[in-house]
Amino acid sequence: MHGLYAITDPDLLPDDRLVDAVTAALAGGARAIQFRDKRPETALKLELARALNTLCRDFGALFLINDDVELAAAVGAHGVHLGRDDAAVTAARERLGREAVIGVSCYNELDRARHAARLGADYVAFGRFFPSRTKPQAVQAEPALLRAARAELELPLVAIGGITPENGGLLLEAGADMLAVIHGLFGAEDIATAARRYATLFRNRRSG
């Protein structure tokens, strides 16, 4: 897992814009898409998830579902991202199988990341690192947390929260493998161009 991790938001992306917006993000270099939609299960939500799953596979990108293990199973997603109150890692693994990608939000808690690793999570996410429009009340994490996690954990590390092309490099230097972005990508007028700006951070990091 390496690169731009794009997270959808129904407040930014109405249903009729979702597929086109995700297509633009993938064309710009996003390497993972998380379908985040807290609305109750509907036929349209299932249809959208299936369309995004197909799209991600066409681009060779990961497709993950936020919170909903059953939806991930129904559409054949690569995996699921779990928060504090979501299904346990072990339950998700039992439902989705050994090959599923299971990520866990760890906020600013290294102990939570250690626990997720012991349970068999495939990656852990920390943040918010910068002021966030999507979750302005989220707990604050510091780059030092990424350094500590990088020194101790072998899992990929995802950073989230107010990340821009201007501040994202700091988090890559601290040990992040992926930068998760919502508004900075899907709130942009030109999503593909925004995605390319983030993707450039990773290319520069590799070439440096």
C-alpha positions as CSV (number, residue, x, y, z in Angstrom):
1,M,0.0,0.0,0.0
2,H,1.6,3.2,-1.2
3,G,0.2,6.4,-2.6
4,L,-2.9,8.6,-2.5
5,Y,-5.9,7.1,-0.6
6,A,-9.1,8.8,-1.7
7,I,-12.2,8.8,0.6
8,T,-15.6,9.7,-0.8
9,D,-18.1,11.9,1.0
10,P,-21.7,12.1,0.0
11,D,-21.8,15.7,1.2
12,L,-19.2,16.6,-1.5
13,L,-20.3,14.0,-4.1
14,P,-23.9,13.6,-4.9
15,D,-24.8,10.1,-6.3
16,D,-24.9,11.4,-9.9
17,R,-21.4,12.7,-9.7
18,L,-19.7,9.9,-7.7
19,V,-18.5,7.6,-10.4
20,D,-17.2,10.4,-12.6
21,A,-15.4,12.0,-9.6
22,V,-13.8,8.7,-8.6
23,T,-12.8,8.1,-12.2
24,A,-11.0,11.4,-12.2
25,A,-9.2,10.7,-8.9
26,L,-8.0,7.3,-10.2
27,A,-6.9,8.9,-13.5
28,G,-4.9,11.4,-11.5
29,G,-3.1,8.7,-9.6
30,A,-5.2,7.6,-6.6
31,R,-4.1,4.1,-5.5
32,A,-7.0,3.3,-3.1
33,I,-10.6,4.4,-2.9
34,Q,-12.7,4.2,0.3
35,F,-16.4,4.3,-0.2
36,R,-17.7,6.3,2.8
37,D,-21.4,6.6,3.0
38,K,-23.2,6.5,6.3
39,R,-26.7,6.4,4.8
40,P,-28.8,3.2,5.3
41,E,-28.4,0.4,2.8
42,T,-30.3,1.0,-0.4
43,A,-30.4,-0.5,-3.9
44,L,-28.7,2.7,-5.2
45,K,-25.9,2.5,-2.6
46,L,-25.3,-1.2,-3.5
47,E,-25.2,-0.2,-7.2
48,L,-22.8,2.6,-6.6
49,A,-20.5,0.4,-4.6
50,R,-20.5,-2.2,-7.3
51,A,-19.7,0.4,-10.0
52,L,-16.8,1.7,-7.9
53,N,-15.5,-1.8,-7.2
54,T,-15.4,-2.5,-11.0
55,L,-13.8,0.9,-11.7
56,C,-11.0,0.4,-9.1
57,R,-10.2,-3.0,-10.5
58,D,-9.9,-1.6,-14.0
59,F,-7.4,0.9,-12.6
60,G,-5.5,-1.6,-10.5
61,A,-6.5,0.3,-7.3
62,L,-7.8,-1.0,-4.0
63,F,-11.5,-0.6,-3.3
64,L,-12.4,-0.5,0.4
65,I,-15.8,0.1,2.2
66,N,-16.0,2.3,5.2
67,D,-17.5,0.5,8.2
68,D,-19.9,-1.9,6.4
69,V,-18.5,-5.4,6.3
70,E,-21.7,-6.8,4.7
71,L,-21.6,-4.3,1.9
72,A,-17.9,-5.1,1.3
73,A,-18.9,-8.8,1.1
74,A,-21.8,-8.1,-1.2
75,V,-19.9,-6.2,-3.8
76,G,-16.6,-8.2,-3.6
77,A,-14.6,-5.2,-2.4
78,H,-10.9,-5.7,-1.6
79,G,-11.7,-5.0,2.0
80,V,-13.1,-2.7,4.7
81,H,-12.0,0.1,6.9
82,L,-13.0,-0.1,10.5
83,G,-13.4,2.7,13.1
84,R,-13.7,2.7,16.8
85,D,-17.3,1.4,16.9
86,D,-17.2,-0.9,13.9
87,A,-17.0,-4.6,13.5
88,A,-13.9,-6.2,15.2
89,V,-11.0,-7.1,13.0
90,T,-11.4,-10.8,13.8
91,A,-15.1,-10.7,12.8
92,A,-14.4,-8.8,9.6
93,R,-11.6,-11.3,8.8
94,E,-14.0,-14.2,9.4
95,R,-16.6,-12.7,7.1
96,L,-14.4,-11.4,4.3
97,G,-11.6,-14.0,4.2
98,R,-7.9,-14.2,4.5
99,E,-7.2,-12.1,1.4
100,A,-9.3,-9.2,2.4
101,V,-7.6,-5.9,3.2
102,I,-8.7,-4.7,6.7
103,G,-7.7,-1.3,8.0
104,V,-8.3,0.2,11.4
105,S,-8.6,3.9,12.5
106,C,-6.2,4.4,15.4
107,Y,-6.6,8.2,15.8
108,N,-3.7,9.3,18.0
109,E,-3.3,6.0,19.8
110,L,-0.2,3.8,19.2
111,D,-1.6,1.2,21.7
112,R,-4.7,0.8,19.5
113,A,-2.4,0.3,16.5
114,R,-0.5,-2.3,18.3
115,H,-3.7,-4.1,19.2
116,A,-5.0,-3.9,15.6
117,A,-1.7,-5.4,14.4
118,R,-2.0,-8.3,16.9
119,L,-5.5,-9.0,15.6
120,G,-4.3,-9.2,12.0
121,A,-5.1,-5.8,10.6
122,D,-3.5,-5.1,7.2
123,Y,-2.9,-1.4,7.8
124,V,-3.5,1.3,10.5
125,A,-4.6,4.9,10.0
126,F,-3.7,7.8,12.3
127,G,-5.0,11.4,12.4
128,R,-6.2,14.0,12.1
129,F,-2.8,15.7,11.6
130,F,-4.1,19.1,10.4
131,P,-7.4,21.0,10.7
132,S,-10.1,19.0,8.9
133,R,-13.3,20.2,7.3
134,T,-14.8,16.7,7.3
135,K,-14.1,16.0,11.0
136,P,-13.2,19.3,12.7
137,Q,-13.5,17.8,16.2
138,A,-11.3,14.8,15.5
139,V,-8.4,14.2,17.9
140,Q,-5.0,15.7,17.1
141,A,-2.2,13.5,16.0
142,E,1.5,14.5,15.6
143,P,4.1,13.4,13.0
144,A,6.1,11.9,15.9
145,L,3.3,9.3,16.2
146,L,4.1,8.1,12.7
147,R,7.8,7.9,13.5
148,A,7.1,5.8,16.6
149,A,4.7,3.6,14.7
150,R,7.1,3.2,11.8
151,A,9.9,2.1,14.2
152,E,7.7,-0.5,15.8
153,L,5.1,-1.8,13.3
154,E,5.6,-3.5,10.0
155,L,2.1,-2.6,8.8
156,P,1.5,0.2,6.2
157,L,0.6,3.5,7.8
158,V,-2.1,5.8,6.5
159,A,-2.2,9.4,7.6
160,I,-5.5,11.4,7.4
161,G,-6.8,14.9,8.3
162,G,-6.5,18.1,6.5
163,I,-3.7,16.9,4.3
164,T,-2.7,19.0,1.3
165,P,0.0,18.8,-1.4
166,E,1.8,21.4,0.7
167,N,1.9,19.6,4.0
168,G,1.7,16.0,3.0
169,G,5.4,15.7,2.4
170,L,6.0,16.1,6.2
171,L,3.9,13.1,6.9
172,L,5.7,11.0,4.3
173,E,9.0,11.9,5.8
174,A,7.6,10.8,9.2
175,G,6.8,7.4,7.9
176,A,3.3,7.5,6.3
177,D,2.9,5.1,3.3
178,M,-0.4,6.5,2.2
179,L,-2.1,9.9,2.5
180,A,-5.9,9.8,2.9
181,V,-7.7,12.7,1.5
182,I,-11.4,13.7,1.3
183,H,-12.0,17.4,0.8
184,G,-8.6,18.3,-0.6
185,L,-9.4,16.0,-3.5
186,F,-13.2,15.8,-4.0
187,G,-13.7,19.4,-3.0
188,A,-11.4,20.5,-5.8
189,E,-12.7,22.0,-9.0
190,D,-10.4,19.7,-11.1
191,I,-10.2,16.4,-9.2
192,A,-7.7,14.7,-11.6
193,T,-5.3,17.6,-11.3
194,A,-5.6,17.6,-7.5
195,A,-4.9,13.9,-7.5
196,R,-1.8,14.4,-9.6
197,R,-0.5,17.0,-7.1
198,Y,-0.8,14.5,-4.3
199,A,0.7,11.7,-6.4
200,T,3.7,13.8,-7.2
201,L,4.6,13.8,-3.5
202,F,5.1,10.0,-3.7
203,R,7.1,10.2,-6.9
204,N,9.3,12.9,-5.5
205,R,9.8,10.8,-2.3
206,R,10.9,7.8,-4.3
207,S,13.2,9.7,-6.6
208,G,14.7,11.5,-3.6
